[in-house]
Amino acid sequence: MTDSDLFFRLAREGQADELAACIDAGVSVDLANDRGDSLLMLASYHGHREATNALLTRGADPNVANDRGQTPLAGAVFKGDLDIIEALLKHGADPGAGSPSAIATAAMFGREDLLNLLS
């Protein structure tokens, strides 16, 4: 396992303290894997609130899309994770960014509650 593999595993598993220590030691907060999934994308998509917040408070860009054009916010909308959606929005996530955007994703799944939040 490479160091990069370890960082992505920490994000996927929500190991917030370990992930924060790696970022604090110099790992790029916007590190992305070979599919363009950032640490923030992995932590937020898998519903890890503490890891998501650790990355956001350390400056992770919530608008970085992966190679498929998906943003962390669109992923959180797809999952319906209100806590993560709110954290991403608080840190500047753009509901119109990506393809499909978070707004388009909410509309696709008939989530009027989320459409109101994103507008």
N, C-alpha and C positions, 0 to 999 in steps of 0.2 A: 504494500500500500504506500502510495506517495503521500507527501505532506498535503498536497492539494486534495487528494481523496479523503484524507482525514478531515480537512476543513469542511468539505461538502457533507460528509457523514455527520459531523457535529451539527450542521445546520438542519439537515433532514431529521435528525433525532431530537432536535431542540435542546441541545446541551449548551444553554445560555452562558453559564459561567466560563466554561472552557472556550467557547467561541469568542466571548468578550476578551479573554486573556490573549488569545491568538491575535485578535485585531489590535489590542493594546500593545502587543509585541511587534507589530509592524506588518501583519498580513493585510492586504488590501481589503477594505470593507466592501468593495464592489467586485471582488473576485468572482469570476464566472467559469463554469465548466465548458466542455467542448460542445455543448448544445446551447450555450449562452445563458444558462440558468445561473443567476447570481445567488450568493449566500442568502440574501433577503428573499428571493423568489422561493428557494427551497424551504426556508424556515416558515415563511408566511403561508405557503401552499399547504404545508403539513400541519398548520394550526398551532404552531409554537409561539405563543404570545410573548413569553419572556425573551426568547431568542430574537424574535422580530423586533422587540423594543430595544434590545441590546444593540442590534445592528443599526437601527434608525437613530438612536441617540449618539452613535459613533459616526454618523454622517452617511450611512448607506443611501444611495439615490433610489427613491421609490419608483422612479419613472424609467429605469433601465429595462428594456424589453429583451426577451430571449430571442433565439434565432427564428422562432415562429411568430414573432411580433407580440407575444403575450407579456403583460406586465404583472407584477405582484398583486396590484389592485384587482385586475380582471380575474386572476386566480382566486383571490379571496372572495370575490363576488360569486364566482362559480361554486365555491365551497359553501357560501352563505355564512361566512364567519364574521359576524358583526364587530367583535372586538378587534380583529386584525384590520378590517376595513377602516374602522375609526382611527386606529393607530397610523395606518398608511396615509389617510387623508390629513391627519394632524401634522404629518411630516411632509406635506406637499405633493402627495400623489395626485396626478392629473386623471380625472375620470374619463377624459376623452382620448387618452394616449393608448397606443397599441392597437392590435387587430386580432380579434375583436376587442374593442375598448371595454372598460368596466361598465359603461352605460349600455353598450350594445349587449353585453353578456346578461346584465340585469333584465333588459327588455326581452331577450331571447327566452329567459326562464320565467317571465311574468312576475318578476319581483318588484312590484310597485313600491314596496317599502324601501328597497334599496335604490330604486330610481329616484325617489324623493330625497334620499340622503345624498346621492351623488350629484343632484342638480343644484 
